[in-house]
Amino acid sequence: MLVADRSECRLGEDASAAALAGLLRFLRQHDYHFVTPTPATHARVLARLGQAPARDLRDVFGWSLPFDPGLLDAALRDALHAADLLDADGVFLRSKVRVSTLGPDLLVHSAYPTEDRHAVFFGPDSYRFARFIEDELRRCPARACGTLVDIGTGTGAGAITAAHRCPEVEIVMTDINPAALRLARVNAAAAGVAARFVEGKDLANVEGALDLVLANPPYIIDPAGRAYRDGGDLHGAGVSLAMARAAVPRLAAGGRFLLYTGSAIVGGMDALKDRLTHLAAAEHCMLRYAEIDPDVFGEELETPAYADVERIALVAAVVERPRS
């Protein structure tokens, strides 16, 4: 059984983290469940609801609806308010965070809409990423006493999923967004996962050979430059490639890099696959690469940045260093 390292988590020293930890305990006690959809689906559901305020906890912490202050337990409401986690909305309040169900866990992330540059996103890709990790680790678990790094951890969904399946590895979560690390710390503690948290865009502050590296980077070009959404050059695959180039040379014998991302297909060619193939060969590693979904975010093709793209594919890649 995994036990959170309290010296790492320090929940009692941070009012926001303590309030969020209390929120997760409260929701679990009340059998809360919510599966977060895409932003487009979320918008459609809200349009259907009109101006109706929240009726229950799912409306408050799932659908991000305004709510009557009396709807929440007073002690919890006061703790969230004191930690600046509630906004006033006329006579109502509105939560600044959402909470989603992932397997046995509840994960806290940014409220809808995620328009802020430093928003911490969770959605359908998070569920697919977790399933990809579970399938890979079910096939071949991570080595005991090894080191697992989740690059760009966000809510911590990937690392937490892996930790449940491989409880004897050292967990490191990294992100360039300090807000993401704060939420990942809360989520890990709530899930009983001990971890180390490192702020940064690469692996420079993580020492030694790595046994398992996870990455679920953004893969869409975002004009607003939001960290959780902007995938950089290569039609949005730039961040994915940068993470691969940082991780693969650091793999220990038998180590793996698990990448879940998207890749723009231009003229029938997959530039990310080509570059990962060359990287794996240069590092004397093996590459497994598959399209999970051949066509997502088709609306992006209407923008100038995707004028030459015929489709955006969801892909899962595993780069593995042989044991000998």
C-alpha positions in Angstrom: 0.0 0.0 0.0 1.3 3.4 -0.9 1.6 6.0 1.8 2.2 9.7 1.0 5.4 11.2 2.2 4.2 14.0 4.5 7.6 15.7 4.4 7.2 16.1 0.7 3.5 17.1 0.8 3.5 19.6 3.6 -0.3 20.0 3.3 -0.6 21.6 6.7 1.7 24.5 5.7 -0.4 25.6 2.8 -4.0 26.8 3.3 -5.0 26.1 -0.3 -3.6 22.6 -0.3 -5.2 21.9 3.1 -8.6 23.1 1.9 -8.3 21.1 -1.3 -7.3 18.0 0.7 -10.4 18.5 2.8 -12.5 18.9 -0.3 -11.4 15.6 -1.7 -12.0 13.9 1.6 -15.5 15.4 1.8 -16.4 14.4 -1.8 -15.2 10.9 -1.3 -17.3 10.6 1.9 -20.3 11.7 -0.2 -19.6 9.2 -3.0 -18.9 11.9 -5.5 -18.2 10.8 -9.1 -17.7 13.0 -12.2 -16.2 12.3 -15.6 -14.9 15.4 -17.2 -15.8 15.8 -21.0 -14.2 17.9 -23.6 -14.6 21.7 -23.3 -16.9 21.6 -26.3 -19.2 19.1 -24.7 -19.0 21.0 -21.4 -20.2 24.1 -23.2 -23.1 22.3 -24.8 -24.3 20.9 -21.5 -24.1 24.3 -19.9 -26.0 25.8 -22.8 -28.7 23.2 -22.3 -28.9 24.1 -18.5 -29.3 27.8 -19.2 -28.9 30.0 -16.1 -29.9 27.4 -13.6 -27.7 27.3 -10.5 -26.1 24.2 -9.1 -28.3 21.6 -7.5 -25.7 19.2 -6.1 -22.0 18.6 -5.6 -21.5 17.4 -9.2 -22.9 20.7 -10.5 -20.6 22.6 -8.2 -17.3 20.7 -8.6 -18.0 19.0 -11.9 -20.0 21.4 -14.2 -18.6 24.5 -12.5 -22.0 26.0 -12.0 -22.7 28.9 -9.6 -24.2 27.8 -6.3 -26.1 29.0 -3.3 -23.7 29.3 -0.3 -26.0 27.1 1.7 -25.5 24.2 -0.7 -22.1 23.5 0.8 -21.1 22.3 4.2 -20.3 25.5 6.1 -16.9 24.4 7.4 -15.8 23.3 3.9 -17.2 26.4 2.4 -15.3 28.6 4.9 -12.1 26.7 4.3 -12.4 27.1 0.5 -13.2 30.7 0.8 -10.3 31.4 3.2 -8.0 29.7 0.7 -9.3 31.9 -2.2 -10.8 28.9 -4.0 -14.3 30.4 -4.4 -15.4 33.4 -6.5 -18.4 35.6 -6.0 -21.0 35.4 -8.8 -23.7 37.8 -7.8 -25.6 36.2 -4.9 -24.0 32.9 -5.7 -20.5 31.4 -5.3 -18.5 29.6 -7.9 -15.6 27.1 -7.4 -12.2 27.9 -8.9 -11.5 24.1 -9.2 -13.2 21.0 -10.5 -12.8 17.5 -9.3 -12.8 14.4 -11.6 -12.9 10.7 -11.0 -10.0 8.6 -12.3 -10.2 5.0 -11.4 -10.2 4.8 -7.6 -9.1 8.4 -7.2 -10.5 11.9 -7.2 -8.3 14.5 -8.9 -8.6 18.3 -8.5 -7.9 20.6 -11.5 -8.9 24.0 -12.9 -12.5 25.0 -13.2 -14.3 25.4 -16.5 -13.5 27.4 -18.7 -9.8 26.8 -18.7 -8.9 30.1 -20.2 -6.0 31.1 -17.9 -2.5 30.6 -19.3 -1.6 28.6 -16.2 -4.8 26.5 -16.0 -4.3 22.9 -15.0 -6.3 20.8 -17.5 -7.9 17.4 -17.1 -10.2 15.7 -19.7 -10.6 12.9 -22.1 -6.9 12.8 -23.0 -6.2 12.2 -19.3 -8.4 9.1 -19.3 -6.8 7.8 -22.5 -3.3 8.5 -21.1 -4.1 6.6 -17.9 -5.5 3.6 -19.9 -2.3 3.6 -22.1 -0.1 3.5 -19.0 -2.2 0.7 -17.4 -2.1 -1.4 -20.5 1.7 -1.0 -20.9 2.4 -1.7 -17.2 0.1 -4.6 -17.2 2.1 -6.1 -20.1 5.4 -5.3 -18.5 5.5 -3.7 -15.0 8.2 -1.2 -14.1 11.3 -2.5 -12.3 11.0 -2.4 -8.5 13.2 0.3 -6.8 13.5 2.0 -10.2 12.8 5.7 -10.9 9.6 6.9 -12.6 9.3 10.4 -13.9 6.1 12.0 -15.2 7.2 15.0 -17.4 4.6 17.8 -17.5 2.6 16.0 -14.9 -0.3 18.4 -14.7 -2.8 17.0 -12.2 -0.5 14.0 -11.6 -2.9 11.6 -13.4 -0.2 9.6 -15.2 2.2 9.2 -12.3 -0.7 8.3 -9.9 -2.0 5.7 -12.3 1.5 4.2 -12.7 2.2 4.3 -9.0 -0.9 2.2 -8.2 0.3 -0.5 -10.6 4.0 -0.3 -9.6 4.1 0.7 -5.9 7.8 0.0 -5.4 9.2 2.7 -7.8 10.4 6.1 -6.8 7.9 8.7 -8.3 9.1 12.1 -9.6 6.6 14.6 -11.0 7.8 17.6 -13.0 6.0 20.6 -14.5 6.9 24.1 -15.7 3.7 25.3 -14.1 3.9 25.8 -10.3 0.1 25.7 -10.1 0.1 22.3 -11.6 2.6 21.0 -9.1 0.6 22.3 -6.2 -2.5 20.4 -7.4 -0.4 17.3 -8.3 0.9 17.3 -4.7 -2.6 17.4 -3.3 -3.8 14.7 -5.7 -0.9 12.4 -5.0 -1.4 12.8 -1.2 -5.1 12.1 -1.5 -4.3 9.0 -3.6 -1.7 7.7 -1.1 1.2 8.2 -3.5 4.6 9.3 -2.2 6.3 11.5 -4.7 9.0 14.2 -5.3 8.0 17.3 -7.1 10.3 19.2 -9.4 9.6 22.5 -11.2 11.1 22.7 -14.7 10.5 22.2 -18.4 12.9 19.3 -18.8 14.8 16.7 -16.8 17.8 18.8 -15.8 16.9 18.7 -12.1 16.3 14.9 -12.1 19.5 12.9 -11.5 20.4 9.4 -12.7 19.2 6.8 -15.1 15.5 6.6 -15.5 13.4 3.3 -15.6 10.1 4.8 -16.7 9.3 8.2 -18.2 5.7 9.3 -18.8 4.6 12.2 -21.0 1.2 13.5 -22.1 2.2 16.9 -23.6 0.0 19.4 -25.3 -0.2 18.8 -29.1 -2.3 21.7 -30.5 -1.0 25.1 -31.6 -2.6 27.5 -29.2 -2.5 31.2 -30.3 -3.0 32.2 -26.6 0.1 30.3 -25.6 -1.5 28.4 -22.7 1.0 26.0 -21.3 -1.4 23.1 -21.0 -2.5 23.4 -24.6 0.3 24.8 -26.8 2.4 22.0 -28.4 4.9 24.3 -30.1 6.3 23.8 -33.6 5.9 20.8 -35.9 2.1 21.7 -36.0 2.0 21.1 -32.2 4.4 18.1 -31.9 7.4 20.2 -30.9 6.9 19.8 -27.1 6.4 16.0 -27.6 9.7 15.7 -29.5 11.5 17.9 -27.0 10.4 15.6 -24.1 11.4 12.5 -26.1 14.9 14.0 -26.8 15.3 14.8 -23.0 14.0 11.4 -21.8 15.3 8.7 -24.2 19.1 9.3 -23.7 18.5 9.0 -19.9 16.7 5.6 -20.1 18.3 2.8 -18.0 18.8 -0.7 -19.5 15.2 -2.0 -19.9 13.9 1.5 -19.4 10.9 2.9 -21.3 9.6 6.3 -22.4 5.7 6.3 -22.7 4.4 9.1 -24.9 0.7 9.9 -25.4 0.2 12.8 -27.8 -1.1 14.0 -31.1 0.6 14.4 -34.5 -0.4 16.4 -37.5 -0.4 14.4 -40.8 0.8 16.3 -43.8 0.6 14.8 -47.2 0.2 11.3 -45.6 3.4 11.8 -43.6 3.8 11.8 -39.8 6.7 14.0 -38.9 6.7 13.1 -35.2 6.9 9.4 -36.1 9.8 10.0 -38.4 11.7 11.9 -35.8 11.0 9.4 -33.0 12.2 6.6 -35.3 15.5 8.4 -35.9 15.9 9.2 -32.2 15.3 5.6 -31.2 17.8 4.3 -33.7 20.4 6.9 -32.7 20.0 5.8 -29.0 20.0 2.0 -29.9 16.4 1.7 -28.6 13.3 0.1 -30.0 10.2 2.1 -31.0 6.5 1.0 -30.9 4.2 3.5 -32.4 0.5 3.4 -33.0 -2.4 5.7 -33.9 -5.1 5.5 -31.2 -7.5 7.7 -33.1 -6.9 8.8 -36.7 -8.8 12.1 -36.6 -9.3 14.5 -33.6 -9.7 18.2 -33.3 -10.8 18.5 -36.9 -11.9 22.1 -36.3 -8.2 23.1 -36.0 -7.9 22.5 -39.8 -9.9 25.6 -40.4 -7.1 27.8 -38.8 -4.2 29.2 -40.8 -1.6 27.2 -38.7 -3.1 23.9 -40.0 -3.7 25.0 -43.6 -1.5 22.1 -45.0 -2.6 19.5 -42.5 -5.0 16.7 -43.5 -5.8 15.3 -40.1 -4.5 15.2 -36.5 -4.0 11.8 -35.1 -3.8 10.7 -31.5 -0.7 8.5 -31.0 0.9 6.3 -28.4 4.6 5.7 -28.6 6.9 3.5 -26.5 10.7 3.9 -26.8 12.5 1.1 -24.9 16.2 0.6 -24.3 17.2 -3.1 -24.5 18.4 -4.7 -21.3 21.6 -5.8 -22.8 
